Amino acid sequence: MDRHVVFDWIGSQNSFVDQPNILELGHIVIGRYGGNSSSGQYKNEDGCFVLADLEQDWEFMILLDAHNTAASAELIVRNFNQRKKDIEEALARTPNLAFQEVHALVINLFQSQDFLEECRNVQGETACLIVARKSKYCWWFSVGDCLLYLHHPELASLGQYQLNQRHFYEWIGQVNTFDLPIPCYSSGIRELRKGLNHLFMTTDGLVECPGEPYLEPKAIFEEFNVEANTAAVRTLLSKIQAHQVRDSTTIVSWMVEVEEEASEPSDM
C-alpha cells in the first residue's frame, strides 16, 4: 500500500463520459463518471486533489464541482499544488495545530488579492469541499453543494451520516463568495468513533440521479455492507449509469480505523 499519496485530476483532462472509472490510491478509492451521452452529457467539470501520508496518519482531499467550464476547478487545483509542502508541514503537527494551520492556509489563499483577481478572470465557478483527517479527527471546509458523509455503526444507528450542510448559490470563481463583503462558507471538526470509520465525499450527480437511488446516505452505505470499498464504488457508478444520469459524479471514499475511545455520556 502506498504510504504517501499525491494525485489531482480535472474533468477537462479526461471526461469519463459513458466510462465509469475506478482508481485505487493506497487506501483511498476515487470513482469518476462523466455522465451518459445518451442523456445529453458531453463534458465533465468536476475535479479532485488528494494528499495523504499513512506514516503521519492524515489525508487531505479537495472535491470540486464546477460549471460553465472547468477553469475554476483548474485554478483551485493549481493553487493547492503550489502549496503542497505547506499542507504537509501543517498536517505533520498535532491535530489541534494542524487544523488551525490548514484552516488559515485555506482562508488566506481564498482571500488573497492575487487569487481573487484570478477568479475574476476565469469563466465559471465551482463548489469546493475540502477535508482533512488527522488521527481521530476530521475537519472540513465547504463552499457550495458537495457532500461529506461519515459512516460508523454507532452513528448510523442514530440516523447520523452527513457532516457538512449543502449550500446552493455558493461558489468560488467568476461568481465568488470570497468577493463578497463577508465571505460565506461552512467549516467544522468532528471526532471519529472507535472502530472503522468510513469517510465519503461526492459531487451531486450521485444524489440527484434520475430515480434518486442514492438520495439517502443509508442507501449509499448499504452497498458497502455487501462489497469492499473499490467494488462498492464501482456499483454506485454502474447503478447511476443504468439510471441514465446526465450530471457527472466524482467520489472519494476511504476507511479509517480508530483505536482510541471516543466520547461517551457521563452516565454510561
C-alpha positions as CSV (number, residue, x, y, z in Angstrom):
1,M,0.0,0.0,0.0
2,D,1.3,3.5,-0.9
3,R,2.4,5.3,2.2
4,H,2.4,8.7,0.6
5,V,-0.2,9.7,-2.0
6,V,-0.3,12.7,-4.3
7,F,-2.9,13.0,-7.0
8,D,-5.0,15.5,-8.9
9,W,-7.4,15.4,-11.8
10,I,-9.7,17.8,-13.7
11,G,-12.6,16.6,-15.8
12,S,-11.4,18.6,-18.8
13,Q,-8.4,16.3,-18.9
14,N,-10.5,13.1,-19.2
15,S,-14.2,13.4,-19.0
16,F,-15.1,9.7,-18.4
17,V,-18.5,10.3,-20.2
18,D,-20.1,6.9,-20.7
19,Q,-17.0,5.3,-18.9
20,P,-17.1,4.8,-15.2
21,N,-13.6,4.8,-13.8
22,I,-12.2,3.5,-10.5
23,L,-8.8,4.5,-9.3
24,E,-7.2,3.0,-6.1
25,L,-4.6,5.2,-4.4
26,G,-3.5,3.1,-1.5
27,H,-6.4,3.0,1.0
28,I,-8.3,5.7,-1.0
29,V,-10.7,5.0,-3.8
30,I,-11.6,7.6,-6.4
31,G,-14.7,7.0,-8.6
32,R,-15.3,9.1,-11.6
33,Y,-18.2,9.1,-14.1
34,G,-18.8,11.9,-16.6
35,G,-22.5,11.0,-17.2
36,N,-24.4,9.5,-20.0
37,S,-24.1,10.9,-23.5
38,S,-27.5,9.5,-24.3
39,S,-28.9,11.9,-21.7
40,G,-27.1,14.8,-23.3
41,Q,-23.8,14.9,-21.4
42,Y,-20.6,15.7,-23.3
43,K,-18.2,17.2,-20.7
44,N,-17.1,16.8,-17.2
45,E,-16.2,19.8,-15.0
46,D,-15.5,18.0,-11.7
47,G,-12.1,17.8,-10.2
48,C,-10.2,16.5,-7.2
49,F,-6.9,16.9,-5.3
50,V,-5.6,14.2,-2.9
51,L,-2.7,14.2,-0.5
52,A,-2.2,11.5,2.1
53,D,0.6,10.2,4.4
54,L,-0.1,6.9,6.2
55,E,3.0,7.2,8.4
56,Q,1.8,10.6,9.8
57,D,-1.8,9.4,9.8
58,W,-3.5,12.0,7.7
59,E,-5.4,12.7,4.5
60,F,-6.2,16.0,2.7
61,M,-8.8,16.0,0.0
62,I,-10.4,18.6,-2.3
63,L,-13.6,17.8,-4.3
64,L,-14.7,20.3,-6.9
65,D,-17.9,20.6,-9.0
66,A,-17.6,23.4,-11.5
67,H,-19.9,24.6,-14.2
68,N,-19.7,26.9,-17.2
69,T,-16.2,25.4,-17.9
70,A,-13.8,23.6,-15.6
71,A,-11.5,26.7,-15.3
72,S,-12.4,27.5,-11.7
73,A,-11.6,23.9,-10.7
74,E,-8.3,24.0,-12.5
75,L,-7.5,27.3,-10.7
76,I,-8.0,25.8,-7.3
77,V,-6.1,22.6,-8.0
78,R,-3.2,24.6,-9.4
79,N,-3.0,26.8,-6.3
80,F,-3.1,23.9,-3.9
81,N,-0.5,22.1,-5.9
82,Q,1.7,25.1,-5.3
83,R,1.1,24.8,-1.6
84,K,1.6,21.0,-1.1
85,K,4.7,21.5,1.1
86,D,2.8,23.9,3.4
87,I,-0.1,21.5,3.7
88,E,2.2,18.6,4.5
89,E,4.1,20.6,7.1
90,A,0.8,21.7,8.7
91,L,-0.6,18.2,8.9
92,A,2.7,16.9,10.4
93,R,1.7,18.7,13.6
94,T,-0.7,17.7,16.4
95,P,-4.3,17.6,15.2
96,N,-5.2,20.9,17.1
97,L,-2.4,22.8,15.5
98,A,-2.7,21.0,12.1
99,F,-6.4,22.0,11.6
100,Q,-5.7,25.6,12.8
101,E,-2.9,25.9,10.2
102,V,-4.8,24.3,7.4
103,H,-7.8,26.5,8.0
104,A,-5.6,29.6,8.0
105,L,-3.9,28.4,4.8
106,V,-7.3,27.9,3.0
107,I,-8.7,31.3,4.1
108,N,-5.5,33.2,3.3
109,L,-5.4,31.7,-0.2
110,F,-9.1,32.3,-1.0
111,Q,-8.9,35.9,0.3
112,S,-5.6,36.8,-1.3
113,Q,-5.8,39.6,-3.8
114,D,-3.9,37.5,-6.4
115,F,-6.3,34.6,-6.1
116,L,-9.4,36.9,-6.2
117,E,-8.1,38.6,-9.4
118,E,-7.5,35.2,-11.0
119,C,-11.1,34.2,-10.1
120,R,-12.4,37.4,-11.8
121,N,-10.7,36.3,-15.0
122,V,-12.0,32.7,-15.2
123,Q,-15.1,31.5,-16.9
124,G,-17.5,29.8,-14.5
125,E,-17.3,28.9,-10.8
126,T,-17.1,25.8,-8.6
127,A,-18.4,24.2,-5.5
128,C,-15.4,23.3,-3.3
129,L,-15.3,20.8,-0.4
130,I,-12.0,20.4,1.5
131,V,-11.5,17.6,4.0
132,A,-8.5,16.9,6.3
133,R,-8.3,13.9,8.6
134,K,-5.7,13.6,11.2
135,S,-5.6,11.0,13.9
136,K,-9.3,10.5,15.2
137,Y,-10.5,13.9,14.0
138,C,-12.0,15.1,10.7
139,W,-12.0,18.8,9.6
140,W,-13.9,20.2,6.6
141,F,-14.4,23.4,4.8
142,S,-17.3,23.7,2.4
143,V,-18.4,26.2,-0.2
144,G,-21.4,25.0,-2.3
145,D,-23.2,21.7,-2.6
146,C,-20.7,18.9,-2.5
147,L,-21.3,16.3,0.2
148,L,-19.3,14.7,3.0
149,Y,-20.6,11.6,4.8
150,L,-19.3,9.7,7.7
151,H,-20.4,6.1,8.3
152,H,-19.9,4.4,11.7
153,P,-22.3,1.8,13.1
154,E,-22.9,3.8,16.3
155,L,-23.8,6.9,14.3
156,A,-25.8,5.1,11.7
157,S,-28.0,3.5,14.4
158,L,-29.0,7.1,15.3
159,G,-29.5,8.1,11.6
160,Q,-26.4,10.4,11.5
161,Y,-24.3,10.3,8.3
162,Q,-23.8,13.8,6.9
163,L,-21.1,16.1,8.2
164,N,-21.5,19.2,6.1
165,Q,-24.6,21.1,5.0
166,R,-25.1,21.6,1.3
167,H,-25.5,25.2,0.3
168,F,-26.8,26.3,-3.1
169,Y,-25.9,29.6,-4.8
170,E,-22.4,29.5,-3.3
171,W,-19.2,29.2,-5.4
172,I,-15.6,30.1,-5.9
173,G,-14.6,31.5,-9.2
174,Q,-16.2,34.1,-11.6
175,V,-19.1,34.3,-9.1
176,N,-17.1,34.2,-5.8
177,T,-18.3,34.1,-2.2
178,F,-14.9,35.4,-1.2
179,D,-15.5,38.5,-3.3
180,L,-18.5,39.4,-1.0
181,P,-18.1,41.9,1.8
182,I,-18.5,38.9,4.1
183,P,-17.5,35.5,2.6
184,C,-20.0,32.7,3.2
185,Y,-18.8,29.2,3.8
186,S,-19.1,26.4,6.5
187,S,-16.4,24.6,8.4
188,G,-16.3,22.1,11.2
189,I,-14.4,19.4,13.1
190,R,-15.8,16.0,14.2
191,E,-14.4,13.3,16.5
192,L,-14.3,9.9,14.8
193,R,-15.6,6.9,16.8
194,K,-13.6,3.9,17.9
195,G,-13.5,1.2,15.2
196,L,-14.0,1.6,11.5
197,N,-14.9,5.0,10.2
198,H,-15.9,5.4,6.5
199,L,-15.4,8.9,5.0
200,F,-17.2,9.5,1.7
201,M,-17.1,12.6,-0.4
202,T,-19.3,13.1,-3.5
203,T,-20.5,15.6,-6.0
204,D,-24.2,16.0,-6.5
205,G,-24.6,13.7,-9.6
206,L,-24.8,10.7,-7.3
207,V,-27.7,12.1,-5.2
208,E,-29.5,13.9,-8.0
209,C,-29.6,10.9,-10.3
210,P,-33.0,10.1,-12.0
211,G,-35.0,7.9,-9.8
212,E,-32.8,9.1,-6.8
213,P,-31.4,5.6,-5.9
214,Y,-28.9,7.3,-3.6
215,L,-30.7,10.4,-2.3
216,E,-30.4,9.0,1.2
217,P,-27.0,8.2,2.6
218,K,-28.2,5.0,4.1
219,A,-28.7,3.6,0.6
220,I,-25.1,4.6,-0.3
221,F,-23.6,2.8,2.6
222,E,-25.7,-0.3,2.1
223,E,-23.6,-1.0,-1.0
224,F,-20.5,-1.1,1.3
225,N,-22.2,-3.6,3.6
226,V,-22.0,-6.3,0.9
227,E,-18.9,-5.2,-1.0
228,A,-15.4,-3.8,-0.3
229,N,-14.6,-0.2,-0.9
230,T,-13.5,-0.5,-4.6
231,A,-16.3,-2.8,-5.6
232,A,-19.0,-0.7,-3.9
233,V,-17.8,2.5,-5.5
234,R,-18.0,0.7,-8.9
235,T,-21.5,-0.5,-8.1
236,L,-22.6,3.1,-7.2
237,L,-21.3,4.4,-10.6
238,S,-22.8,1.4,-12.5
239,K,-26.2,2.0,-11.0
240,I,-26.4,5.7,-11.8
241,Q,-25.2,4.9,-15.3
242,A,-28.1,2.5,-15.6
243,H,-30.4,5.2,-14.4
244,Q,-29.3,7.4,-17.3
245,V,-27.7,10.1,-15.1
246,R,-26.6,13.2,-17.0
247,D,-24.6,15.0,-14.4
248,S,-21.1,14.0,-13.7
249,T,-20.2,12.3,-10.4
250,T,-16.9,12.2,-8.6
251,I,-16.5,10.1,-5.4
252,V,-13.6,9.9,-2.8
253,S,-14.0,7.1,-0.4
254,W,-11.7,5.8,2.3
255,M,-11.7,4.0,5.7
256,V,-10.0,4.9,8.9
257,E,-9.5,2.5,11.8
258,V,-9.6,4.4,15.2
259,E,-8.2,2.6,18.2
260,E,-8.8,5.3,20.8
261,E,-12.0,5.5,22.8
262,A,-14.5,8.2,21.7
263,S,-16.6,10.5,23.9
264,E,-19.5,8.8,25.7
265,P,-22.2,10.1,28.1
266,S,-21.1,10.6,31.7
267,D,-23.7,8.0,32.9
268,M,-22.6,5.2,30.6
